[in-house]
Amino acid sequence: MPTPTETRKSSRKGPTRSEASKAAILDATRTEMAENGWRGFSVDAVAKRASASKQTIYKWWPSIGAMCVDACLALIPDSPDGGRDPQERITALIVPLEAAARTGAGHAVLRVALSAAADDKDAGELWRAWMNRDIRMPMRMLLAELAGKRVIRREFDLDEAIEEMLGPLWHRIMVMKAPVREGFCSAQAAGFLKVYAAS
């Protein structure tokens, strides 16, 4: 009969193996995304690379698109501390996307994730949930604060403002298929503050 210690050890193996397997699948997914894109994406190739079964993949993700978005989101770092300067604070909220795009084949992974979000319902919901939680809601609070301090004017559409800041980034990744230069998001934040400066 196993001792309590042995029971605890064995019970920890399951989650640890699951986490390791999931990490391997996400890593293999990013490799497949970078090499073959969204249209040529192969679940079989991911399963082979990760030494996992397709059954496990379909058990953990509602769709292949959702798996691609999940793999991409794992590549995006948390927002850094923006300090007190308005430009730095706005930059801090969007610069993780720049950082992800500048990490290895990150621009290719982002491109596939955006394509998946556009094509697949589950992927789209996952991407929008992340955007709302990590960018839109924090940005809404920050811009409301800056408007209250008369740094920027009050009358503007939040979604349009975010699109103006991120639109050039999406264009560079999706259309130009080009890496993102360092300081890109800082320049977008500076442009936003100039356009929406309180009179």
C-alpha positions as CSV (number, residue, x, y, z in Angstrom):
1,M,0.0,0.0,0.0
2,P,1.5,3.4,-1.0
3,T,2.4,5.9,1.7
4,P,0.7,9.3,1.8
5,T,4.0,10.8,0.5
6,E,4.1,8.4,-2.5
7,T,0.4,9.2,-3.2
8,R,1.1,12.9,-3.3
9,K,4.1,12.4,-5.6
10,S,2.2,10.3,-8.0
11,S,-0.7,12.7,-8.0
12,R,1.6,15.5,-9.0
13,K,2.8,13.6,-12.1
14,G,-0.4,14.0,-14.0
15,P,-0.7,17.8,-14.0
16,T,3.1,18.2,-14.5
17,R,3.0,15.9,-17.5
18,S,-0.1,17.7,-18.9
19,E,1.6,21.1,-18.5
20,A,4.7,19.8,-20.2
21,S,2.7,18.2,-23.0
22,K,0.6,21.4,-23.5
23,A,3.8,23.5,-23.6
24,A,5.3,21.1,-26.2
25,I,2.1,21.4,-28.3
26,L,2.1,25.2,-28.2
27,D,5.8,25.3,-29.1
28,A,5.2,22.9,-32.0
29,T,2.2,25.0,-33.1
30,R,4.3,28.2,-33.2
31,T,6.9,26.3,-35.4
32,E,4.2,25.1,-37.7
33,M,2.6,28.6,-37.9
34,A,5.9,30.2,-38.8
35,E,6.8,27.5,-41.4
36,N,3.5,26.9,-43.1
37,G,1.2,29.8,-42.3
38,W,-2.6,29.5,-41.6
39,R,-3.6,28.1,-45.0
40,G,-0.9,25.3,-44.9
41,F,-1.2,24.6,-41.2
42,S,-1.1,20.9,-40.3
43,V,-2.4,19.4,-37.1
44,D,-0.6,16.1,-37.9
45,A,2.7,18.0,-38.1
46,V,2.1,19.6,-34.7
47,A,1.2,16.3,-33.1
48,K,4.3,14.7,-34.6
49,R,6.6,17.5,-33.4
50,A,5.1,17.5,-29.9
51,S,4.9,13.7,-29.6
52,A,1.2,14.1,-28.8
53,S,-2.0,12.6,-30.1
54,K,-4.5,14.6,-32.1
55,Q,-7.1,13.4,-29.6
56,T,-5.2,15.3,-26.9
57,I,-5.1,18.4,-29.1
58,Y,-8.8,18.3,-29.8
59,K,-9.5,17.7,-26.1
60,W,-7.7,20.8,-25.0
61,W,-8.7,23.3,-27.7
62,P,-12.2,23.8,-29.3
63,S,-10.6,24.4,-32.7
64,I,-7.3,24.6,-34.4
65,G,-7.7,28.3,-34.8
66,A,-8.1,28.6,-31.0
67,M,-4.9,26.6,-30.5
68,C,-3.0,28.9,-32.9
69,V,-4.3,32.0,-31.0
70,D,-3.4,30.4,-27.7
71,A,0.1,29.6,-29.0
72,C,0.5,33.2,-30.1
73,L,-0.8,34.7,-26.8
74,A,1.8,32.7,-24.9
75,L,4.4,34.6,-26.9
76,I,3.2,38.0,-25.9
77,P,4.8,39.3,-22.7
78,D,3.1,41.2,-19.9
79,S,3.0,45.0,-20.1
80,P,6.0,46.7,-18.5
81,D,5.7,49.4,-15.9
82,G,4.9,52.6,-17.9
83,G,6.0,55.0,-15.1
84,R,4.3,58.5,-15.1
85,D,4.9,59.9,-18.5
86,P,1.7,59.6,-20.7
87,Q,3.6,58.5,-23.8
88,E,5.4,55.8,-21.8
89,R,2.2,54.6,-20.2
90,I,0.3,54.3,-23.5
91,T,3.4,52.6,-25.0
92,A,3.5,50.1,-22.2
93,L,0.0,48.8,-23.0
94,I,0.7,48.1,-26.7
95,V,4.5,47.4,-26.7
96,P,4.0,43.7,-25.8
97,L,2.7,43.2,-29.4
98,E,5.9,44.8,-30.7
99,A,8.0,42.7,-28.5
100,A,6.2,39.5,-29.7
101,A,6.6,40.6,-33.3
102,R,10.4,41.1,-32.8
103,T,10.9,37.8,-31.1
104,G,12.3,35.2,-33.6
105,A,9.5,34.4,-36.0
106,G,7.0,36.3,-33.9
107,H,5.7,38.4,-36.7
108,A,4.8,35.2,-38.7
109,V,3.1,33.7,-35.6
110,L,1.1,36.9,-35.1
111,R,0.1,36.9,-38.7
112,V,-1.3,33.4,-38.5
113,A,-3.1,34.1,-35.2
114,L,-4.8,37.2,-36.7
115,S,-5.8,35.1,-39.8
116,A,-7.2,32.4,-37.5
117,A,-9.1,34.9,-35.5
118,A,-10.7,36.3,-38.6
119,D,-11.6,32.8,-40.0
120,D,-12.5,30.8,-36.9
121,K,-15.2,31.7,-34.3
122,D,-13.4,30.2,-31.3
123,A,-10.1,31.8,-32.3
124,G,-11.8,35.2,-32.8
125,E,-13.5,35.0,-29.4
126,L,-10.2,34.1,-27.7
127,W,-8.3,36.9,-29.4
128,R,-11.0,39.5,-28.7
129,A,-11.2,38.5,-25.0
130,W,-7.4,39.0,-24.7
131,M,-7.6,42.3,-26.5
132,N,-10.4,43.5,-24.2
133,R,-8.7,42.4,-21.0
134,D,-5.1,43.4,-21.8
135,I,-5.4,46.4,-24.1
136,R,-8.9,47.9,-24.4
137,M,-10.0,48.0,-20.8
138,P,-6.6,49.2,-19.4
139,M,-6.4,51.7,-22.2
140,R,-9.9,53.0,-21.5
141,M,-9.0,53.6,-17.9
142,L,-5.7,55.3,-18.8
143,L,-7.2,57.6,-21.4
144,A,-10.0,58.5,-19.1
145,E,-7.4,59.5,-16.5
146,L,-5.4,61.5,-19.1
147,A,-8.6,63.3,-20.2
148,G,-9.4,64.1,-16.6
149,K,-6.0,65.7,-16.2
150,R,-6.5,67.6,-19.5
151,V,-3.6,65.9,-21.2
152,I,-5.9,64.8,-24.0
153,R,-9.3,65.9,-25.0
154,R,-12.4,64.0,-23.8
155,E,-14.3,63.7,-27.1
156,F,-13.0,60.7,-29.0
157,D,-14.0,57.1,-29.8
158,L,-11.8,54.6,-27.9
159,D,-12.0,51.9,-30.5
160,E,-11.0,54.3,-33.3
161,A,-8.1,55.6,-31.1
162,I,-6.8,52.1,-30.5
163,E,-7.2,51.2,-34.2
164,E,-5.2,54.3,-35.1
165,M,-2.4,53.2,-32.8
166,L,-2.5,49.5,-33.8
167,G,-3.6,49.7,-37.4
168,P,-0.1,50.4,-38.8
169,L,1.2,47.5,-36.7
170,W,-1.4,45.1,-38.2
171,H,-0.7,46.5,-41.7
172,R,3.1,45.8,-41.3
173,I,2.5,42.3,-40.0
174,M,-0.4,41.2,-42.3
175,V,0.2,43.0,-45.6
176,M,3.8,43.9,-45.7
177,K,4.9,40.7,-43.9
178,A,7.7,42.6,-42.4
179,P,9.4,42.7,-39.0
180,V,8.5,45.5,-36.6
181,R,11.2,48.1,-35.9
182,E,12.1,48.9,-32.4
183,G,10.3,51.9,-31.0
184,F,7.3,51.4,-33.3
185,C,4.7,51.5,-30.5
186,S,6.4,54.5,-28.8
187,A,6.0,56.4,-32.0
188,Q,2.4,55.4,-32.3
189,A,1.7,56.6,-28.8
190,A,3.5,59.9,-29.5
191,G,1.3,60.4,-32.6
192,F,-1.8,59.7,-30.6
193,L,-1.0,62.3,-27.9
194,K,-0.2,64.8,-30.6
195,V,-3.5,64.3,-32.4
196,Y,-5.7,64.1,-29.3
197,A,-3.9,66.8,-27.2
198,A,-6.2,69.0,-25.2
199,S,-6.5,72.4,-26.7
